[in-house]
Amino acid sequence: MSLRRFASRTLLCGFLVGRGLTRVMEPGTEEEIKAFAKSYGVKFDMFSKIEVNGDNAHPFWKWLKSQPKGRGTLGNAIKWNFSKFLINREGQVVKRFSPMDDPLTMEKELLRFL
């Protein structure tokens, strides 16, 4: 799925994961990671490294995971660095996607809110 065709109607943000994941974190400096992503054509905003789990998790991620539709299937922890959240225009989490979710499923959900 290419999100480019939705660019004028959506806001896509990427967060670099520092610490706080159970299995993985983004290797390298922020500059290296952003350069790597750019080499693959990433054009959406990428933010600084943050923690997403535990006591030091960024407040935004704590909020995302606390929302009724933001809860995980096997617990609330972010287990991999490609977890995604769909937030509607009213600022409500309407869907949490795992890294294993089919991109076509995500596209169908996204189209419901455009």
N, C-alpha and C positions, 0 to 999 in steps of 0.2 A: 504494500500500500504506500503510495506517495502522498504525503500531506501537503505538498506544494499547491495542489489545486484548491485547497481550503485556506490558503495563507491569508487571503483578504477578509475572511470571515471568522478566523480563529486566532487564539493566542496560544502558542506552544512554547513552553519553557523547559529547559534542561537544567538539572541540578547535579553538580559533581559530588559524588559521595566520598567523603573523607573517611571517617570512622563510624562505627556503629552498625555495620552489616555483619551478619553471622558468617558469611562466606567470602565476601569480596569487597574491595574498595577500588576506586579509580587510581591506577598507578600514575606516577609522574606528577609534575607540577601542574598548576592550573593552566599555565600558558601552553605546556606540552599537550595536555588533554584537549584543549580548545583547538590547537593547530591540527591535531590528529582528526578530530571531528570535522573540522573545516575541509580537510582533504577528502572527506566522503560527501561533501556537499551540504553539510549541516548549516542552515542559515538561521535557525531559531535562537533565541536568547539562551545563553548558558551562564549560570550563576556560579558563585564561588563554592568551594568544597564546604560541605556541612555534614553534621551528623544527623542520621535519620531514625535511629533507634536509641533506646536507653534514656537515662536521666539527662544527658546532654544533647538530646535530639533538638533540632531547631523547632521553635514553636509552630511554624507553618506545618511541618511534618507531623507533629503531635496532633494538631487540629485535623489534618487530613485523615489520619488513622482513627480519630475519635468519632468521626461522623458515621451515621448509620450505614450509608452506602460506601464508606471508606474502609470498613473493616475487612481484614483478610480472611481467607477460608480456613487456614490452619494457624490462626493466631494473627495478631496485628503487626508483628515485626515485618519490616521490609527485608526480604530474604535475598534479593538480587537487585542489581542496579538498573534494571529496565522495567521496574514497576511503574505503572501509569495510572493517573487519576483523571477522570473527566468531570469538569466542573461546569455547571450551566451558567447562564447569564445572571442569575440571581445569586451566584456565589455558593451554590450548594453542590456538594459532591454527589454525583448521580451514578458513578460507576468506578470501581477499582479494577484494573486489569493486571494480571500477572505477566511476567516475562514470556510465559508460554502461550498466552492467548493469541488466537489466530488474528492477524491484522484485518482480515475481512470482517470479522465480528466487531472489531473496534471501529471500523469505518461505518458499519450499519448503525452503531450506537451514536457515533458522532453526527451522522446525518439527521438523526432524530432531533437534535438540539440546535441545528443551524437555522 
